[in-house]
Amino acid sequence: MTTRVSTERMITFLLTTPMFENLAPDQIRNLTRIVDVLEYQPGEVLFNEGDIGDAWFALYRGKVDVIKSTEAEDKEIYPLEQGACFGEIAILDGEPRSATIRAAEASTVFRISRAAFEELLEQDCAAASKLLHQMAVMLARRARLTTERLSELVREAELKHGVTQIVG
């Protein structure tokens, strides 16, 4: 469902959101013309793993869960709260969504379509270039955290199963 958020509130929120913090107020004002404001109720799915990545999002209000499907079950990976941005991976690489996003509580999101974002990039829009840079920084940060977590899991598995590395 689409809802109404004033341009001033949208600008204020985006200025305090890490993804948008390097943009000037006039650049954000320019972006607001391509933002759709959507409402979701608890349990509603914003998008499913495997869907075409047609937009990326900023969470204005509420909380959503990132869910990854396995053969056995759907597993909640982590929650995202106000100010979080998500969905940018599919926007960047054109591949299907890597996870499902479901509203954990009543939530309002700002949606930027892939087509509108690509149009800004083609116009050599400074705001779009800055956002692209912020996406790269955020994804690099997530990759580092994922690597750290994977290392922890490997160490835990080695300790649990008594696996040791033999140095020859």
VENJONOR-V250424 format. One record per residue. RES is the residue in three letters. D_LAST is the distance of its C-alpha to the last C-alpha in whole Angstrom. Layout:
{{RES | D_LAST} {RES | D_LAST}}
//
This chain:
{{MET | 63} {THR | 64} {THR | 65} {ARG | 66} {VAL | 65} {SER | 67} {THR | 65} {GLU | 65} {ARG | 63} {MET | 61} {ILE | 61} {THR | 60} {PHE | 57} {LEU | 56} {LEU | 56} {THR | 54} {THR | 51} {PRO | 48} {MET | 48} {PHE | 52} {GLU | 52} {ASN | 51} {LEU | 55} {ALA | 58} {PRO | 61} {ASP | 63} {GLN | 59} {ILE | 59} {ARG | 63} {ASN | 62} {LEU | 59} {THR | 61} {ARG | 63} {ILE | 61} {VAL | 59} {ASP | 60} {VAL | 60} {LEU | 60} {GLU | 60} {TYR | 58} {GLN | 58} {PRO | 56} {GLY | 54} {GLU | 55} {VAL | 52} {LEU | 52} {PHE | 50} {ASN | 48} {GLU | 44} {GLY | 45} {ASP | 48} {ILE | 49} {GLY | 48} {ASP | 52} {ALA | 52} {TRP | 50} {PHE | 51} {ALA | 52} {LEU | 52} {TYR | 55} {ARG | 56} {GLY | 54} {LYS | 51} {VAL | 49} {ASP | 46} {VAL | 43} {ILE | 42} {LYS | 40} {SER | 40} {THR | 38} {GLU | 39} {ALA | 39} {GLU | 41} {ASP | 42} {LYS | 40} {GLU | 41} {ILE | 39} {TYR | 41} {PRO | 44} {LEU | 46} {GLU | 49} {GLN | 51} {GLY | 50} {ALA | 47} {CYS | 47} {PHE | 46} {GLY | 46} {GLU | 45} {ILE | 42} {ALA | 44} {ILE | 47} {LEU | 44} {ASP | 43} {GLY | 45} {GLU | 43} {PRO | 44} {ARG | 44} {SER | 40} {ALA | 42} {THR | 45} {ILE | 47} {ARG | 50} {ALA | 52} {ALA | 51} {GLU | 55} {ALA | 58} {SER | 56} {THR | 58} {VAL | 55} {PHE | 56} {ARG | 55} {ILE | 55} {SER | 55} {ARG | 53} {ALA | 56} {ALA | 57} {PHE | 54} {GLU | 54} {GLU | 57} {LEU | 57} {LEU | 54} {GLU | 56} {GLN | 59} {ASP | 56} {CYS | 57} {ALA | 55} {ALA | 55} {ALA | 53} {SER | 51} {LYS | 50} {LEU | 49} {LEU | 47} {HIS | 45} {GLN | 45} {MET | 44} {ALA | 41} {VAL | 40} {MET | 40} {LEU | 38} {ALA | 35} {ARG | 36} {ARG | 35} {ALA | 32} {ARG | 30} {LEU | 32} {THR | 30} {THR | 27} {GLU | 27} {ARG | 28} {LEU | 26} {SER | 23} {GLU | 24} {LEU | 25} {VAL | 21} {ARG | 20} {GLU | 23} {ALA | 22} {GLU | 19} {LEU | 20} {LYS | 23} {HIS | 21} {GLY | 18} {VAL | 16} {THR | 12} {GLN | 9} {ILE | 6} {VAL | 4} {GLY | 0}}
//
